[in-house]
Structures are given as C-alpha cells and as structure tokens.
Amino acid sequence: MDCQKFQEYLYAFLDGELEENLWAEMEKHLSSCPMCFLELEKERKFGHVLKTHLIKEKAPFTLRETVVEQLDRSKRKFSWKYVFVRQIAPSFALLVIVVTTLFNLRPHGDNTFPIFSEAVENHLEYLRGIYPLEFQTSDIKEALSWFRGKTDFAVTPPHINLNKVHLVGGRLVHLKDKKSAYFLFEKDGYKISAFYTDLHDVSLPKASVKSGVKSLGMRLVKTEKGYHTIYCFHPEDGTACILVSDMPLEELEKLIV
Amino acid sequence: MFTIFKNEEPKESFEEHLLEHFDSLYNFAYRLTRKREEAEDLVQEASLRGFKSYHKARIINFKAWMFTIVRNLYISNYRKNSREPAKVNYEEVENFISLPEFTGFEEELFSETLQQSLDQLPEELRTTLMLFYVEELPYKEIAEITKCPIGTVMSRLFMARQCMKKKMIQLAKKEY
C-alpha cells in the first residue's frame, strides 16, 4: 500500500468502518511511513475535538412536558381507534363469522320445515297401529265424502295415480297442529301415506344440498330414515299433499300425478 | 436497506423510548433548523407522527427511526423556509478542500466556534457530521436516516470534515 492508497482509506480506518482485509495493510503502511502516521494522528485529534466540543443541546423541560401531554391526549384518541381497529372490529368480524357459520351449520329441514319429519313420524305411527284408521275403503269418493266438513279446506284426491295404488282407508290427523286428511295406500307390498293439509301460512321449504331437500319439478323430495317424502304444493289455495313411503323413489315418482 | 423498520419492539413503550432519546432528537432538530423554536415544533410534530406510526411500524432501532422522521419532516416542512440551499454546493466544498492544509489547531478551540462552523455547513453535511460525531452512529445507520448510499455518507463526511477545518481556522483567526 502506498501513501495515496492510505489517504483514500484514512477516514474509514479512523472511523472503524474499514473492511477487514484492508486493516492489516493500513497498519503495515503506518508502521513504515511517519508522514502518514502524522496525518492519521492529526485527523484523530481533529475527530476528538469534534466529538468532545460539539455541544449536544439538551431539550427544554417545557418541550418534554408538552410532548408528554400531547402524547397522553393522542393516546386517549388513539386508544378508541386502536381498540376499535385492533379489538372491536376483529371481534365483531369473528362474531359475524361464527354466527354465519352456525346459521349455515344448523340442522336444515327439520327445524325450518318440520313437516317432512313430522309426516314420516306419522307414517310410522300409523303403520305401527298407534293411530288406527278411522275409515276403511278402497273408494276414493267415499273417502273424500268422509272428510267433508271435517277440515278447514276442501280435501281433493291426493297426487297419486289411483289406478295404480290401492286405497286402504284414512283418518283425520294433525300436521303442524292443523287438521289434515290422511290416506293410506298400498302398492306392491309397500305402504304409502298421503297427507293432505293446508299450509298456506307456512313458508315453503327450499331445495338445498345442506337441507337434503331436492327439487323435482314443482315438487320437493327428501329422504330420511329410509323413507321418501314428496311434497306437492298447491299455490292456488295453499294446500299441500305430502306422500311418504319406503318404496324406491323412482317407483314412487312414477305414481305421482 | 431500512433495517430500522424490520423487527417489532414492545408496543407499549413509545413514550419511554422517546424520552430516552429526547435530547438527541432535540439536538438533531436544532442542528437541522438552527432555531430553537423551530426545533421544538419539529420535535413535537415528529413525536406525534412517530406515535401514530409506532403501532404499525416494525422497528428495530427506535432512535434511527425517529431521526428519520425528524429529518423527513424537516425536509418537507422546514427546509423550504430555510435560508440555506437544499443541496450541497459541491463546488464551494471543493474550494475548501483544495485549500492548503492547516496545522496545529488546538483542542482549546471553543465549542461555540465549532458550533458556528457546524451551523454554517450545508444541511446534508451538517446532518452527516452530527450523526457521526455527536450521535456516534455508524455509516450504515446514517445512510438509512439520510436515505442515501453508504458511499455518499463517506463522501459527505469527508467534505464536512474539510469544511469544518477550513471554517474553524477562519473563525479562530478572526476571533482569537
């Protein structure tokens, strides 16, 4: 290293910022060059003067007090914003997520439209003989005349091809606490229950994967406990016919009119 | 480059950090503005700005971070009203550097003389010199605060030293 090179790195050397690989060369040059050594000492002295004599102004106490007060005021303002942004907003968002999730995960069908499960339960109870038939006839006209005056709505033949099924009988039942007509049919050893009821003030169930309710043209179908329920709604008078059976759904669908 | 923003510190301690470095911040502001009143305003404004950003910023070096805020505010709000040029007059500095080297100046030069010399330096040189000698910050942190490469810090420091030598001689000859 020559003097020119030494001068180039002089300040980095003095300031402790010189790359490691140059340190040894600088020191080696210093030990052999009195002029550069003097130059270095002069600069070191100058740096020392600067360090020791440059006055570090002390902040006025009043400024310190003012800033602390301003920060306190800002903290109060900021805390509301901070609490809202960092705590309330996320908590609220979390709450919305939880509520939405619970809403979506809630049991569908039975809670929102229990008529399906209620029909199935009734179907089973009649099969078990818990509620015996109040009339037995294979004549649909006779059956309809039996219901006349017993319900708040006019009972019409259920949505089933009467030529392909055998009417066993029927009785009055309660679905959704409403007097309803119940028909029991038979087909190939399968029992088919037909509930005829007035649901004009009951909201319609909606077809969805979660609820397990499928749309079949103008009808809705749900299968639970191995029983198929087909819901046929009459929008013109608010009545509905609900068919329940454990016969294969495809076969049951063929019987619907 | 801006490692001063990388890591997080405890979020509750802005005031503690600020008060710990308050004198340094004020001194820095004062050296920038060279007016006590403006320095106080600058520190107040920087403190509030720092407080508002503190919860969002990722800070590893609070002091350097606050110095950056002070300097940015000074540049955007104060320097335009200042009498000094925004940029270093490098030709002028070159003249200082090319003057014959002085010898034998003494440590007894009074601090006021030094301060006067410092105050007469262009802002970029003044800031660099002060951050190095008064705040004893390494080149890297000075580069972060002043938003320039380390090489620029080195050249500014070099020019500032030469200017200080020259101005100190002038002042010394004039007053003593």
Interface residues (C-beta under 8 A of the other chain):
Chain A: Y11 A12 D15 E17 K42 E43 K45 F46 G47 H48 V49 L50 K51 T52 H53 L54 I55 K56 E57 K58 A59 P60 L63 R64 T66 V67 V68 Q70 L71 S74 K75 F78 Y82
Chain B: F14 E15 L18 L19 F22 D23 S24 L25 Y26 N27 Y30 R31 R36 A39 E40 V43 Q44 S47 L48 F51 K52 H55 T103 F105 E107 L109 F110 S111 L114 Q115 L118 L129 M130 F132 Y133 V134 E136 P138 Y139 M154 L157 F158 R161 M164 K165
